[in-house]
Amino acid sequence: MTKPEHEFFPVDVVPFTVCQGKVTIPTLTERVLAADPESGVATRILRFEPGTDTSPNGVQVHDFWEEVYILDGEFTDLTLGQTFGSGQYACRPPGMAHGPWVSEDGCTTFEVRYR
């Protein structure tokens, strides 16, 4: 299976839902624009509400590629001790460790995951 075909549509018709993880973080939500549940590939908008801390989920490592562009706000990678903000981009290959993060004032990212 692959991601579904979509022509242009207003993304605000897709609701934000709480992200699933080892531990549910209620202030970490996603707007999944397209996904293939079998393979785990997805395109989404990820939102960190002000005060979000993903430490309970620890460092993230996954078996897919992930590209992330920060649309607004900023978050701090606690492992790296670095803060990243609006206009910055990351490309993470499978197996690359990243996070956990905190966002004092909130942050929104656009992400594409693929194999």
N, C-alpha and C positions, 0 to 999 in steps of 0.2 A: 504494500500500500504506500501511497505518497500523500503529501499534503494536498488538501482540496484546492480546486481551481476557484479563484475569486477575481472578479473584475473590481474596479475601484468601488469603495464603499466608505462611509464615514466610520472611523474606528470607534467613535464614542457609542456606537450601537452595541459594542461588545463590552459587557460589564467586567469590572475588576473583581477577581476572586482571590481569596487567601492562597498563597503558595503552599504546596505540600512539601514537607521535608522531614528529617528525623524528628524535629520538634517544630510544631506549628508556631510561626511568628505572625500574630494577627496584623501587625503593621507593615508586613511585606506582602504586597498584592501584585497580581499579574493580569494583563489583558491579553489573552492568547488569540492572536489574529489568524493563525493557521497552524495546524499540527497533525502529525501522524502518530496516533497513540501506540501503534505497533513498534515503530522504530525509535520514538522519542524525539524526532526532529520537530522543531517548532520555530515560529516567529512570534515574538511577544513584546509587550511593553511592560517593564517591571517598575513598580513604584515602591520606594522606601518612604514611608510617612516620617515626619519629624520624630526623632528619638528612636528610630529602628535600630536594633542591635541583633545581628544574626549569630552571635557567639554560641548560643546553645546548639547550633548545627555544625559548629567547628569549621575546619578547612574543607573546601569543596574540591573534589576530583571526580571527573566523569569521563565516559568513553566516547564522547562526541566532540566535534569542533564547536566552538562558541565564539561569535563575534558580538561585541558590545559597544554601543555608542551612547555616551551620556548626553541626554537631551537637556536636562536642567538640574540644578542643585549639585550636591557633591556627597561623597561618602569616603570613609577612611578604611583601607585594608589594614586590619589589625596585625596581621602577620608581617607585612612589609613596613608598617608604620608610615604609610604614604596616603595622602588625600588626593583624590581624583575628582575632577569637576567637568562642568558643561563643556562640550566640544572635544572631549578626549575619547580615545578609541582603544580597544583591546582585541586581540585575536588569540584565542587560547586553543592550542591543539589538545587532543585527547591525552589525559594523564597529567595535565598541568594543574598544580595546586594553586588555589586562590581563596581569598577571604580568611576568616569571617570579616564582616563589615559593620560599621556603625555610621549612621547619618543623623547628625544633630538637627539639621534644618530640612531634611528631605531630599530626595533625588529621584529622577525618572530616567530610565534607560530604554533603548531599543535593542533587542537581541535577536540573533539568528543562530539556531542550532542545526547542525547537519552532520552526516556521517560521510 
